[in-house]
Amino acid sequence: MTKRQLSLGAFFMFPGHHIAAWLDPSTTADQYVNFDFVREQAQKAEAAKFDTVFVADHVNPVNPEEDSFEQTSYTHFEPFTLLSAIAAVTSKIGVVGTVSTTFSEPYNVARQFASLDRLSRGRAGWNVVTSSSAAAPNFNNDVTSLHPSIRYERAHEYVDVVTKLWNAWEDDAIVYDQKNERINDASKVKPVNHNGKWFQVQGPLTVPRSEQGHTVIVQAGQSDEGRELAARTAEVVFTAWQSLEDAQTFYRDLKGRLAKYGRTHNDLKIMPGIFPIVGRTEEEAKAKHQALLDLIPVDAGVRRLSDNFGYDLSGYDIDGPLPNIPKEQTNGIGSRHDLIVDLARKENLTIRQLYQRISGGRGHYEVVGTPEQIADIMQAWFENEAADGFNILAPTYPQGFDDFIELVIPELQKRGIFRTEYSGSTLREHLGLQHPSKREVII
């Protein structure tokens, strides 16, 4: 019997996930918003046998009048364009990108991901998110349906429509029979004719299914609404926890919701984010960590914390406690708000200490240590029902990413819990997920 293997995603954010990455001497301007550099990192991730490259998206307005504007990295590529380019210069690694259901149309998103999936020969993944009203000024100021419960109600129908569009084509619908002048089998392509509360979509798409059937559905919500959406529709969940115990509670809760949707434990992979700072000795790792903390500009740190907390903290004493702001007065990600409040209360952190804690992993688990120490933590989460894998948030590129690849991955491979070669070609094969035709899709 093949030993269970953990999955690894490379969460790309350049010049690094730490808010002060751009101030680190190992990073340079020619690595910033430069596809030549992105290509190198993607090919490096593929050579290391990562399951995926993961790209987030941010569509909120950028305010150049903010105090932190000149000290914070705001620019990044649009995900579809970037992932298509990455897919063209790689052959195995999955390409996963974020698209919000709040400010986009399901037909367009279904067609774009179907195209990416075909172009990459079955390596695409869609990270499904909903967006708060902060993004509305970039989308005609449409703030309708932005209460979390309504956003998630709409998201359920949105994913249903996209899935129906992907499933409208059967795998063998293209026959390309020149002798009988028949390119498609009409019996294997069906209109969708969806007529719901939020969407009316006829379909089908103009793009047939890929080698993996259809794009892998990823979800990142941790609220109760997010968990229910994930249990019903997602195949991978990207999550953030600060302790093994909290990660285990989430893992068991989410896996426990699958049965009511006719799904099994293996139909959903849970991959928490982890922010690793690696040193050949513990002292070296701690020194690297402290060096990054020392680089954080105060304005940038407070802005990062404000964005995650959902409330402007710039007027508060940075060496004082996090203020008691009612959750209904904040405008952040609900689960991230709760995580930050819980962290501040448990450890009695000041605003300065709190922004230092989240300025790397943005609420994801920070691990600082030797390859063996980091592998111990990952293995413990993997083997004790806290994670099926991890999304790696490198503090800097290329150095922080190289440290993980060169030092931690060989340690994971030595322990027999991470692959040394790809055994398949599609993202589903990497993740151990079934082809959609082999299971009933609940929509």
Helices and strands as residue ranges (DSSP letters): E 7-12, G 21-23, G 29-31, H 35-47, E 52-55, G 69-71, H 79-88, E 94-100, H 106-119, E 124-129, G 133-138, H 148-167, E 174-177, E 182-184, G 186-188, E 194-195, E 200-201, E 216-219, H 224-233, E 236-239, H 244-256, G 259-261, G 265-267, E 269-278, H 282-295, H 298-309, G 327-329, H 334-347, H 351-358, E 365-369, H 371-383, E 389-392, H 399-403, I 404-408, H 409-414, H 427-431, G 436-438
